Amino acid sequence: MDVYGLIGNPVGHSLSPPMHEAAYETLGIDARYVTFEPDTDAPAAAIDGATALGVAGLNVTIPFKQAVLDAVDADPVAERIGAVNTVDFAPVRAGEADRPRGYNTDAAGVKRAFSHHDVALGGAEAVVVGAGGAGRAAAFALADAGAAVHVANRTAERAVSLAADVPGATGGGLDDLGERIGEADVLVNATSVGMEDPDATPVPAERLHGDLAVLDAVYTPIETRLLREAADAGATAIDGAWMLLFQGVEAFEIWTGRKAPVEAMNAALRAELE
């Protein structure tokens, strides 16, 4: 039996176990998905421990996504984003490498969420609200897909700093956010606005329009005010569970080399959210 899992602190809230377990059951894979909660000052030791235990693959969440970079051989996407959320131990188990391979599937989750909803990113004008970890993954994902990216953040300096790392991107504060959205094709909310307060939204409703595709990284609640107002404006509204799903799908396919049973994984995820 292969063991996969998640490391983070805390991880009790994670929705990854039922999603991955559904995939194993659907495809008849003899595997389990478990959670690990190591000390926050020992992420590298956790990777070493997982290697010694023969773990096949790990997802990585807060606060370890940046810290584990030094414990893996990161692929180019993870290197540019500066964070790892998926670790594959296959090269070590096969004796082909001394360290596991690190990936960032959050970026793939963004791109695949839009693709699933038939949203073309090539040539699009995209706005990313938020310059944290999710914003960073979204900005790189959109730029790599051919979109022109503008990053907006409450602290403008953080947006400008992120934009400097993303090819062709611009960055700034929230002052002209409404105007930017009015001219955009794609919008990603990569902040937590709407999670704690369901009446909060990061963007003005009057600037949302029918030619816009909106992805809200927040998935609790599954329908945020932003998404309700986007749908009311005729926009394509994409909830955060799609991004969560497809980053997991990408990880599953890296680990197993098999096409993920997306419908089964999505059903398990939605059932858990409900």
Backbone as a ProteinNet text record, in pm:
[ID]
protein_1_A
[PRIMARY]
MDVYGLIGNPVGHSLSPPMHEAAYETLGIDARYVTFEPDTDAPAAAIDGATALGVAGLNVTIPFKQAVLDAVDADPVAERIGAVNTVDFAPVRAGEADRPRGYNTDAAGVKRAFSHHDVALGGAEAVVVGAGGAGRAAAFALADAGAAVHVANRTAERAVSLAADVPGATGGGLDDLGERIGEADVLVNATSVGMEDPDATPVPAERLHGDLAVLDAVYTPIETRLLREAADAGATAIDGAWMLLFQGVEAFEIWTGRKAPVEAMNAALRAELE
[TERTIARY]
84.4	0	87.9	55.4	125.3	57.3	138	86.6	117.8	13.8	25.9	-28.5	-2.4	-53.8	-31.2	-57.3	-49.6	26.6	122.7	186.7	151.4	125.4	90.8	66.9	36.8	8	-75.8	-209.2	-281	-330.6	-374.1	-427.8	-562.5	-617.3	-743.5	-859.1	-849.6	-957.8	-948.1	-843.3	-813.9	-923.7	-949.5	-1045.3	-976.1	-844.5	-770.1	-792	-797.4	-812.9	-933.5	-1056.2	-1168.5	-1157.1	-1099.7	-1084.9	-990.3	-876	-779.4	-823.7	-884.9	-934.2	-1038.8	-1121.2	-1221.1	-1153.9	-1042.3	-968.6	-911.8	-853.9	-798.5	-907.8	-1020.5	-1130.7	-1183.5	-1198.7	-1253.3	-1163.5	-1032.2	-939	-883.6	-927	-880.7	-734.2	-686.4	-546.9	-534.7	-438.8	-416.3	-332.8	-399.7	-330.2	-417.6	-352.4	-421.7	-364.6	-447.9	-406	-425.3	-317	-320.5	-264	-282.6	-231.4	-121.6	-23.6	86.5	93.6	116.6	123.3	254.7	366.4	496.6	512	615.8	647	674.7	633.2	647.1	792.5	884.9	1025.7	1105.3	1034.2	1107.3	1052.7	1029.1	974.6	1070.4	1200.2	1297.2	1304.3	1299.8	1301.8	1179.1	1066.1	944.3	959.7	1023.9	1049.5	1144.4	1248.7	1342.1	1271.8	1183.1	1109.6	1017.6	951.3	862.2	941.1	1060.5	1147.2	1183.6	1222.2	1261.2	1144.5	1023.7	905.1	854.8	910	866.7	738.5	704.7	585.5	601.8	493.2	500.4	487.3	408.5	388.4	325.3	354.3	297.9	246.2	132.8	93.6	147.9	172	229.3	140.7	103.8	22.2	86.4	16.5	66.2	106.4	223.8	315.7	443.3	437.2	558.9	590	504.1	521.5	654.5	699.4	827.8	943.3	922.6	1030.6	1080.6	993.2	1037	1115.8	1123.8	1202.7	1345.6	1401.9	1540.7	1557.3	1445.5	1454	1420.4	1391.3	1351.5	1425.4	1416.8	1460.9	1337.1	1322.4	1201.1	1203.8	1089.1	1079.5	1077.5	1094.4	1106.6	987.8	865.3	747.6	751.3	780	787.6	900.9	1012.3	1124.8	1083.1	1013.8	975.4	870.9	776.5	673.7	731.6	831.9	894.7	820.5	747	670.3	645.3	643.8	615.8	492.1	397.1	280.6	260.5	349.8	341.6	482.2	503.5	633.6	617	700.6	697.4	825.4	808.7	923.8	967	902.7	933.6	1081	1143.9	1285.2	1375.3	1342.7	1421.9	1396.6	1271.2	1235.4	1295.2	1311.8	1368.6	1521.9	1580.6	1725.1	1782	1696.6	1739.9	1783.3	1753.7	1787.4	1800.9	1872.8	1890.6	1778.3	1709.2	1603.3	1476.4	1360.2	1234.3	1216.4	1123	1095.4	982	997.4	895.2	825.5	694.6	613	521.3	469.4	362.3	242.2	142.1	23.6	-87.4	-64	-162.9	-177.8	-65.3	-70.5	-151.7	-128.4	-205.7	-353.1	-380.4	-519	-592.4	-523.1	-583.5	-614.9	-514.6	-533	-639.7	-639.9	-736.1	-877.2	-889.9	-1022.7	-1083.6	-1004.5	-1054.4	-1083	-992.3	-1010.8	-1137.9	-1165.2	-1284.9	-1412	-1405.6	-1520.7	-1511.1	-1424.9	-1411.4	-1371.3	-1285.6	-1235.3	-1094.7	-1077.4	-946.7	-863	-738.7	-650.6	-550.9	-520.9	-427	-477.3	-399.5	-438.1	-534.9	-573.7	-670.3	-605	-687.1	-646.2	-692.4	-597.9	-630.1	-592.9	-678.1	-652.1	-648.6	-542.3	-530	-534.6	-629.5	-639.6	-574.5	-466.3	-393	-253.5	-154.4	-15.2	50.3	-31.4	21.8	52.9	54.2	89.1	-5.2	-135.1	-233.2	-224.6	-204.7	-191	-68.1	38.9	163.1	143.3	81.8	56.2	-36.3	-140.3	-235.5	-170	-88.2	-23.3	68.7	150	237.7	157.6	51.9	-30.3	-90.7	-147.5	-212.2	-109.9	4.1	108.3	161.6	182.9	232.5	132.1	2.8	-101	-121	-47.1	-53.9	-137.2	-180	-259.1	-167.7	-217.4	-149.3	-201.5	-115	-155.5	-130.4	-231.2	-214.6	-245.9	-154.4	-171.9	-211.7	-320.8	-366.9	-365	-316	-306.5	-323.8	-377.3	-397.4	-266.4	-157.9	-25.1	35.3	38.1	78.6	219.9	308	446.9	457.2	372.3	374.8	330.1	232.2	185.5	293.3	359.7	466.2	581.1	613.6	721.3	688.1	565.2	523.8	525.2	471.3	465	603.9	702.6	838.8	892.8	837.6	882.5	805.9	690.1	601.9	620.1	652.1	678.1	563.7	595.6	499	393.9	399.2	294.1	314.9	206.8	210.9	148.5	175.3	121.3	90.3	-0.9	-36.6	-134.6	-186.6	-282.1	-423.8	-519	-659.5	-732.9	-664.7	-730.8	-799.7	-732.9	-790.8	-844	-872.9	-916.4	-1045.3	-1141.4	-1268	-1249.8	-1166.1	-1139.3	-1070.2	-974.4	-902.2	-998.5	-1089.2	-1183.3	-1279.6	-1317.9	-1408.1	-1351.8	-1218.8	-1152.5	-1097.4	-1117.4	-1055.2	-1144.4	-1077.8	-1147.9	-1153.2	-1054.3	-1038	-1006.5	-1069.7	-1045.1	-1025.7	-921.4	-898.1	-892.5	-978.3	-965.8	-877.1	-754.7	-660.1	-640.9	-740.7	-739.5	-839.3	-845	-941.1	-1069.8	-1083	-1203.4	-1325.2	-1426.6	-1544.8	-1550	-1439.1	-1435.2	-1490.4	-1436.4	-1481.1	-1615.8	-1629.8	-1751.6	-1818.6	-1927.5	-1990.9	-2047.3	-2059.7	-2109.1	-1995.9	-1872.2	-1757.6	-1722.7	-1671.1	-1624.7	-1503.1	-1407.9	-1286.3	-1300.4	-1411.7	-1425	-1563.5	-1575.7	-1706.6	-1796.7	-1918.7	-2011.1	-2041.5	-2044.7	-2082.7	-1980.6	-1859	-1757.7	-1755.8	-1829.5	-1838.6	-1923.7	-1892.1	-1963.8	-1972.2	-2052.8	-2083.2	-1970.5	-1866.8	-1753.4	-1640.7	-1669.6	-1567.6	-1581.4	-1469	-1466.5	-1402.9	-1471.8	-1427.3	-1400.2	-1277.5	-1240	-1213	-1288.2	-1267.5	-1198.2	-1076.8	-1001.6	-1066.3	-1154.1	-1226.3	-1325.5	-1326.2	-1422.4	-1508.8	-1491.2	-1585.1	-1619	-1736.6	-1847.6	-1820.9	-1890.2	-1869	-1918.9	-2023.8	-2072.7	-2050.9	-1952	-1921	-2005.8	-2004.7	-2074.6	-2018.7	-1885.7	-1823.6	-1882.3	-1896	-1947.1	-2094.9	-2171.3	-2314.3	-2328.6	-2251.7	-2261.8	-2205.2	-2104.9	-2050.7	-2155.9	-2224.1	-2328.6	-2442.2	-2478.8	-2585.1	-2547.4	-2417.6	-2370.8	-2354.8	-2380.5	-2367.2	-2228.5	-2140.1	-2004.6	-2001.2	-1893.9	-1868.8	-1813.8	-1885.4	-1846.9	-1790.2	-1667.1	-1597.1	-1558.4	-1616.1	-1587.8	-1451.7	-1401.7	-1268	-1248.1	-1356.9	-1342.2	-1285.6	-1308.1	-1251.7	-1099.2	-1047.1	-901.8	-844.9	-912.9	-870.7	-872.9	-979.8	-992.4	-877.2	-852.9	-757.6	-612.5	-582.1	-446.1	-428.2	-534.3	-528.6	-522.3	-598	-594.9	-453.6	-391.6	-255.2	-157.5	-170.1	-82.9	-102.4	-228	-258.1	-191.6	-198.7	-143.8	8.7	70.3	215.8	257.4	188.4	224.5	203.1	90.8	50.8	79.5	97.1	113	-14.5	-127.4	-256.9	-348.9	-441.9	-539.9	-634.1	-650.4	-732.4	-880.6	-956.8	-1102.9	-1164.9	-1167.1	-1204.1	-1344.7	-1438.8	-1576.8	-1589.2	-1521.9	-1528.2	-1462.5	-1350.9	-1282	-1365.4	-1427.9	-1511.7	-1633.8	-1695.1	-1812.6	-1777.4	-1661.3	-1619.3	-1590.1	-1527.3	-1494.8	-1622.1	-1714.7	-1838	-1921.7	-1922.2	-1997.2	-1939.8	-1806.7	-1741.9	-1771.9	-1772.7	-1801.2	-1944	-2033.3	-2175.4	-2204.7
-120.1	0	125	217.2	344.7	443	525.1	626.8	765.2	844.4	984.2	1068.1	1197.8	1276.7	1424.6	1493.2	1638.9	1678.7	1772	1829	1977	2020.8	2159.3	2174.4	2294.6	2316.5	2443	2425.5	2299.9	2236.9	2110.2	2040.9	1974.9	1996.5	1931.8	1971.2	2089	2139.6	2092	2017.3	1988.2	1906.8	1942.8	1870.1	1773.7	1767.7	1681.6	1532.4	1482.7	1338.2	1278.2	1328.1	1264.3	1274.4	1382.9	1400.7	1294.9	1274.2	1176.9	1033.2	1009.7	873.9	831.8	927.3	896.8	855.2	920.3	885.4	744.1	708.7	574.4	468	494.4	397.4	381.2	491.8	486.7	407.7	425.4	359.3	227.6	189.4	64.2	66.6	180.9	196	164.2	79.9	41.9	151.1	250.4	365	430.5	507.2	588.1	728.7	824.4	963.8	1007.3	1051.3	1085.4	1226.1	1280	1414	1406.7	1496.8	1508.6	1654.2	1673.4	1808.5	1825.5	1843.8	1857.7	1993.1	2004.2	2132.7	2235.6	2357.3	2461.5	2499	2459.7	2494.5	2377.4	2273.2	2155.8	2100.2	2185.3	2133.7	2041.3	2074	1989.7	1852	1849.7	1722.2	1638.6	1705.6	1633.5	1566	1634.6	1574.6	1456.5	1473.2	1362.8	1244.8	1274.2	1166.7	1093.3	1167.9	1105.8	1018.3	1063.2	983.4	852.2	860.2	740.6	643.4	697.2	613.2	552.4	596.8	543	604	725.2	794.5	819.3	799.9	812.4	956.2	1035.7	1173.8	1256.1	1385.5	1475.6	1602.7	1649.3	1787.8	1870.4	1998	2087.5	2210.7	2247.4	2366.8	2457.9	2564.8	2665.1	2597.5	2631	2738.9	2689.3	2576.4	2510.5	2525.5	2593.7	2594.3	2655.8	2757.7	2817.8	2742	2698.7	2638.2	2507.2	2428.8	2299.3	2312.8	2432.1	2451.2	2401.5	2420.1	2381.5	2231.2	2158.4	2015.3	1929.7	1993.9	1920.7	1977	1904.8	1957	2013.5	2145	2208.9	2219.8	2199.3	2216.9	2367.1	2404.4	2546.8	2632.5	2578.2	2655.6	2685.4	2584.8	2604.3	2700.3	2691	2781.9	2926.3	2952.2	3089.9	3143.6	3058.9	3101.4	3116.2	3035.8	3042.1	2963.4	2861.1	2780.1	2641.9	2542.9	2403.6	2357.6	2299	2242.1	2094.9	2036.2	1894.2	1836.4	1725.6	1659.4	1516.8	1478.9	1343.9	1271.4	1159	1083.6	972.7	960	852.9	850.9	967.3	962	904	931.8	877.9	728.6	689	547.8	461.5	521.8	448.3	453.6	524.7	536.9	629.1	715.2	805.3	942.6	972.5	1103.4	1091.9	1187.3	1189	1264	1350.9	1430.5	1417.4	1431.6	1425.3	1547	1537.5	1644.8	1730.9	1863.2	1955.1	2027.9	2044.8	2110	2212.6	2303	2391.4	2366.3	2297.6	2267.3	2370	2470.7	2578.1	2653.3	2675.7	2744.1	2663.5	2532.7	2446.4	2447.3	2456.6	2461.7	2581.5	2696.8	2818	2798.4	2753.3	2738.1	2634.4	2523	2417.5	2455.4	2538	2585.5	2671.1	2761	2842.9	2757.3	2665.8	2580.1	2496.6	2445.8	2364.5	2443.9	2574.2	2660.8	2731.5	2675.2	2723.7	2870	2912.1	3049	3048.5	3118.9	3128.3	3235.2	3201.5	3294.9	3363	3303.3	3362.1	3495.5	3600.4	3732.9	3805.9	3744.6	3807.7	3917.2	4014.3	4113.4	4061	4036.6	3972.4	4060.7	4059.1	4130.4	4028.5	4031.1	3946.5	4036.8	4014	4091.7	4010.8	4064.2	3993.9	3957.8	3980.2	3954.2	3853.9	3772.7	3667.8	3542.3	3428.2	3303.1	3266.1	3277.3	3244.2	3342.1	3470	3571.2	3547.3	3506.2	3479.1	3362.7	3253.9	3139.2	3178	3256.3	3298	3386.8	3480.6	3573.7	3499.8	3407.8	3330.6	3240.7	3178.7	3089.9	3165.4	3280.9	3359.6	3410.7	3458.8	3507.5	3394.6	3277.2	3163.5	3119.3	3144.1	3107	3213.2	3321.9	3424	3545.3	3560.1	3676.9	3792.4	3913.6	4032.9	4055.5	4053.1	4048.5	4181.5	4224.9	4337.2	4286.9	4309.1	4268.3	4390.2	4378.3	4486.4	4437	4519.5	4478.7	4600.1	4576.8	4686.2	4759.6	4684.1	4743.7	4741.7	4856.8	4863.7	4810.7	4832.8	4789.9	4638.8	4563	4417.1	4377.3	4447.4	4418.9	4451	4563.5	4602.9	4502.9	4457.2	4359.6	4228.5	4181.3	4058.3	4077.1	4186.8	4212.9	4214.2	4257.8	4262.6	4123.2	4021.2	3883.4	3812.7	3864.8	3799.6	3864.8	3788.4	3846.9	3935.1	4060.5	4151.9	4206.6	4173.4	4214.4	4356.7	4417.2	4546.3	4529.7	4624.3	4614.3	4749.5	4752.2	4876.9	4854.6	4963.8	4957.5	4933.1	4963.6	4936.8	5059.1	5171.2	5295.6	5286.5	5222.3	5214.5	5075.5	4997.4	4858.8	4852	4938.2	4936.1	4957.9	5053.7	5082	4964.1	4904	4788.1	4672	4646.4	4535.6	4564	4688.9	4725.3	4695.3	4691.7	4666.2	4523.7	4443.9	4311.5	4202.1	4091.8	3970.5	3867.3	3873.4	3772.1	3841.2	3793.1	3844.9	3729.1	3736.9	3637	3708.6	3667.5	3713.5	3615.4	3657.1	3571.2	3617.4	3687.8	3729.3	3643.6	3664.2	3592.1	3671.3	3784.8	3866.9	3786.8	3781.5	3702.5	3573.5	3539.4	3416.2	3439.8	3536	3564.4	3638.3	3732.2	3813	3786.7	3711.3	3676.7	3796.2	3911	4031.2	4116	4074.2	4150	4105.8	4198.8	4168.7	4254.5	4202.5	4280	4378.2	4372.8	4458.2	4522.7	4639.1	4704.6	4633.8	4603.8	4528.4	4600.4	4732.7	4806.9	4795.1	4745.8	4731.2	4590.3	4498.5	4363.1	4367	4282	4287.1	4149.4	4138.2	4009.8	3948	4024	3970	3924.4	3916.2	3885.6	3741.5	3677.3	3547.9	3570.4	3531.3	3559.9	3430.5	3414.6	3302.5	3356.3	3307.7	3345.7	3230.4	3252.3	3145.8	3100.5	3182.6	3144.8	3032.7	2926.3	2818	2788.6	2865.6	2859.4	3001.9	3051.3	2980.5	2953.6	2855.6	2819.1	2927.4	2998.8	3111.1	3239.4	3314.9	3441.1	3553.8	3667	3783.2	3820.8	3813	3843.3	3756.6	3627.2	3537.4	3561.9	3592.4	3622.6	3745.8	3848.9	3972.3	3955.3	3869.3	3841.1	3771.6	3673.1	3602	3696	3783.8	3881.2	3973.1	3999	4086.2	4011.3	3880.3	3799.7	3743.2	3757.5	3705.8	3555.5	3491.1	3351.3	3346.8	3281.7	3277.6	3139.5	3135.6	3010.3	3007.6	2915.8	2913	2851.3	2878.2	2836.5	2687.3	2610.8	2466.2	2409.4	2478.8	2431.2	2442.6	2550.9	2565.6	2460.7	2439	2337.8	2199.1	2171.3	2041.9	2018.4	2113.4	2089.2	2092.2	2161.7	2146.9	2005.2	1948	1810.1	1710.8	1738	1653.5	1650	1766.1	1775.4	1695.6	1707.6	1632.5	1482.6	1438.8	1297.2	1244.5	1320.7	1275.2	1273.3	1365.7	1363	1237.1	1207.2	1093.6	959.3	943.7	811.7	790.5	898.9	884.5	844.3	855.4	816.7	937.6	931.8	1039.4	1035.4	1147.5	1153.7	1140.9	1074.6	1068.7	1197.5	1299.6	1433.6	1437.5	1369.8	1374.3	1315.8	1204.2	1141.2	1229.6	1290.4	1378.1	1501.8	1557	1675.1	1643.2	1527.8	1488.3	1474.2	1413.3	1395.5	1529.7	1618.1	1751	1830.5	1829.9	1907.2	1850.8	1717.6	1656.9	1699.1	1706.9	1748.7	1895.4	1978.1	2119.8	2142.9	2059.5	2075	2021.8
0	0	0	-88.5	-91.2	3.9	67.5	159.3	102.1	88	48.6	163.4	159.4	270.1	255.2	364.9	370.7	495	479.9	597.6	605.9	726.7	752.7	901.4	943.7	1085.3	1099.6	1120.9	1144	1013.7	1021.4	903.8	930.4	1050.2	1084.7	995.5	932.6	849.8	705.4	671.9	531.4	462.8	336.6	254	157.9	165.2	72.5	95.4	221.1	239.1	167.6	185.4	114.4	-37.2	-86.2	-230.4	-289.1	-225.1	-275.9	-249.9	-135.2	-106.8	-209.4	-254.1	-357.1	-486.5	-518.2	-640.3	-631.4	-516.1	-500.7	-513.4	-449.3	-454.5	-596.6	-667	-802.6	-897.1	-883.7	-974.5	-919.5	-801.2	-742.9	-704	-658.7	-616.6	-468.2	-434.1	-294.4	-228.1	-173.7	-115.7	-10.3	75.8	175	173.5	218.5	227.9	372.2	435.8	577.8	598.1	716.9	747.1	852.2	838.6	932.7	978	1107.2	1162.2	1238.3	1164.8	1231.1	1298.4	1380.4	1442.4	1333.4	1357.4	1256.6	1229	1318	1296.9	1239.4	1192.2	1144.3	1013.1	912.2	786.1	711.5	712.1	642.6	707.8	841	912.3	878	854.9	817.7	681.6	586.6	455.9	469.1	549.4	572.5	637.3	733	799.4	704.3	618	519.5	423	385.9	298.6	366.8	494.1	568.6	584.8	597.2	616	485.2	372.7	245	192.8	239.5	189.6	39.4	-35.3	-181.6	-229.3	-159	-202.1	-91.7	-91.6	7.4	-58.6	-8.6	-32.2	83.9	58.3	158.6	167.9	288.9	307.5	411.6	446.1	540.5	671.9	729.5	690.8	623	552.2	505.7	356.8	281	135.5	91.5	161.5	126.2	191.9	314.3	391.8	331	267.9	215.3	85.6	30.5	-91.9	-74.3	42.5	66.7	87.8	98.1	125.2	3.8	-110	-230.8	-352.1	-462.8	-591.4	-660.2	-655.7	-706.1	-857.9	-920.4	-1064.9	-1096.1	-1223.6	-1257	-1213.9	-1222.9	-1183.1	-1033.8	-954.3	-809.2	-772.7	-844.1	-818.8	-843	-954.6	-987.2	-889.8	-851.1	-757	-616.2	-587	-455.9	-350.3	-393.7	-298.8	-358	-271.5	-308.8	-234.5	-306.3	-237.5	-268.4	-349.4	-381.6	-387.5	-318	-315.5	-364.3	-460.3	-516.8	-476.6	-405.4	-356.2	-452	-567	-661.2	-702.5	-732.2	-771.3	-662.6	-534.9	-424.5	-409.3	-417.5	-400.4	-511.4	-630.3	-743.5	-745.5	-649.3	-645	-750.6	-806.1	-912.9	-861.5	-737.2	-681.5	-530.2	-471.6	-326.9	-256.1	-331.2	-271.8	-354.7	-290.5	-364.5	-454.6	-547.3	-642	-587.9	-598.4	-549.5	-663	-651	-752.5	-687	-768.1	-723.1	-813	-761	-840.5	-820.8	-734.6	-719.9	-852.5	-921.5	-1050.5	-1150.9	-1154.2	-1243.8	-1205.3	-1074.7	-1029	-1082.5	-1089.1	-1145.2	-1293.2	-1368.5	-1512.4	-1546	-1474.8	-1505.1	-1461.9	-1357.6	-1317.3	-1427.3	-1485.3	-1595.7	-1719	-1750.9	-1867.7	-1855.9	-1735.9	-1713.6	-1743.3	-1725.8	-1751.2	-1887	-1974.5	-2113	-2120.9	-2028.3	-2028.6	-2088.3	-2199.6	-2264.6	-2195.8	-2165	-2094.3	-2187.4	-2299.7	-2393.9	-2446.7	-2427.9	-2473.8	-2383.9	-2272.1	-2181.4	-2097.6	-2057.7	-1958.4	-1822.7	-1733.7	-1606.6	-1488.5	-1387.8	-1262.4	-1149.2	-1071	-952.2	-830.5	-741.4	-617.7	-507	-452.4	-348.1	-394.7	-308.7	-344.8	-250.6	-182.7	-96.7	-176.8	-108.2	-174.9	-287.5	-263.3	-367.2	-482.9	-451.6	-555.3	-640.3	-576.5	-649.4	-747.6	-700.2	-788.5	-903.1	-872.9	-975.7	-1079.7	-1035.1	-1127.8	-1224.3	-1173.1	-1260.3	-1353.7	-1302.9	-1385.2	-1502.4	-1475.8	-1580.2	-1681.6	-1633.8	-1724.4	-1812.1	-1752.4	-1829.1	-1935.4	-1910	-2005.9	-2113.5	-2104.3	-2208.2	-2175.5	-2050.3	-2010.7	-1970	-1987.3	-1935.5	-1794.2	-1695.7	-1555.2	-1484.5	-1410.6	-1318.2	-1178.1	-1085.3	-945.7	-863.2	-790	-702.5	-558.5	-469.3	-330	-240.9	-119.8	-25.2	1.2	17.8	27.5	-112	-176.2	-316.9	-338.8	-241.5	-257.4	-277.6	-210.2	-226.9	-366.5	-419.3	-554.8	-657.1	-639.9	-731.4	-725.1	-606	-588.7	-658.6	-641.8	-709.3	-860.2	-906.3	-1050.5	-1113.7	-1038.8	-1090.7	-1120.7	-1053.2	-1074.2	-1186.2	-1221	-1318.6	-1455.3	-1557.7	-1689.9	-1740.5	-1770.7	-1829.7	-1737	-1608.2	-1514.5	-1464.4	-1419.2	-1352.1	-1213.4	-1126.6	-991.6	-933.1	-837.1	-771.7	-659.6	-605.6	-495.8	-543.8	-456.8	-486.5	-542.1	-555.3	-594.9	-730.6	-827.5	-961.6	-993	-887.1	-907.6	-989	-956.8	-1029.5	-1177.9	-1213.4	-1354.5	-1421.2	-1351.1	-1405.6	-1434.5	-1340.4	-1357.7	-1472.2	-1486.1	-1594.2	-1731	-1742.3	-1869.5	-1879.9	-1776.1	-1770.6	-1829.1	-1865.5	-1909.8	-1797.6	-1709.6	-1605.1	-1472.9	-1366.6	-1232.1	-1136	-1054.4	-949.5	-815.6	-723.1	-585.6	-511.6	-480.9	-410.5	-267	-213.1	-73.3	4.2	134.7	218.2	238.6	170.2	183.6	138	223.2	195	273.7	338.8	418.1	558.5	627.5	763.5	764.4	673.1	663.7	529	525.7	398	322	389.3	322	263.6	285.4	235.4	93.9	16.1	-119.1	-148.7	-226.2	-253.3	-368.7	-442.1	-560.9	-564.7	-627.3	-638.3	-738.7	-698	-782.5	-913.6	-911.2	-1031.3	-1144	-1112.8	-1217.1	-1277.5	-1219.6	-1274.8	-1401.1	-1497.4	-1624.8	-1690.2	-1791.1	-1853.1	-1932.4	-1965.8	-2040.7	-1949.2	-1820.5	-1720.3	-1671.3	-1644.3	-1575.5	-1439.5	-1333.3	-1196.5	-1121.3	-1074	-987.8	-848.4	-750.6	-611.4	-540.9	-491.6	-426.3	-295.5	-239.1	-117	-150.1	-66.9	-90.9	31.2	136.5	249.3	290.6	253.3	190	41.3	-12.1	-151.1	-245.8	-206	-286.4	-207.4	-248	-182.3	-241.1	-174.9	-229.3	-366.2	-379.9	-508.7	-619.4	-594.4	-698.1	-726	-622.4	-643.5	-731.6	-700.8	-777.8	-918.4	-932.3	-1065.1	-1150.8	-1093.4	-1167.3	-1204.1	-1111.1	-1138.5	-1255	-1270.9	-1378.8	-1510.4	-1508.1	-1629.3	-1650.4	-1550.6	-1561.6	-1536.9	-1579.4	-1546.1	-1404.8	-1313.7	-1172.3	-1138.7	-1090.2	-1062.3	-914.4	-838.1	-695.2	-666.4	-546.1	-508.5	-498.9	-486.7	-479.5	-608.5	-720.5	-847.8	-846.4	-793.4	-782.4	-687.4	-575.1	-478.7	-542.5	-616.4	-682.9	-780	-867.7	-974.7	-929.4	-817.6	-766.1	-713.1	-655.3	-608.6	-723	-828.2	-948.5	-1005.6	-1015.2	-1069	-982.8	-851.3	-760.9	-778.6	-785.2	-803.7	-930.2	-1037.9	-1165.5	-1164.5	-1090.2	-1074.1	-999	-889.7	-806	-874.2	-940.6	-990.2	-1138.2	-1213.5	-1357.4	-1427.7	-1358.8	-1415.1	-1422.7	-1515.4	-1528.7	-1408.8	-1344.4	-1223.3	-1255.5	-1169.4	-1184.2	-1131	-1214	-1170.6	-1111.8	-1176.5	-1127.9	-988.2	-962.6	-830.1	-724.6	-758.6	-664.5	-634.8	-739.2	-721.3	-635.7	-658.6	-579.8	-431.8	-403	-264.7	-199.4	-274.4	-221.4	-191.8	-286.5	-267.3	-152.7	-139.6	-29.7	104.8	112.7	237.1	266.9	163	182.6	228.3	183.9	220.1	359.6
[MASK]
++++++++++++++++++++++++++++++++++++++++++++++++++++++++++++++++++++++++++++++++++++++++++++++++++++++++++++++++++++++++++++++++++++++++++++++++++++++++++++++++++++++++++++++++++++++++++++++++++++++++++++++++++++++++++++++++++++++++++++++++++++++++++++++++++++++++++++++++++

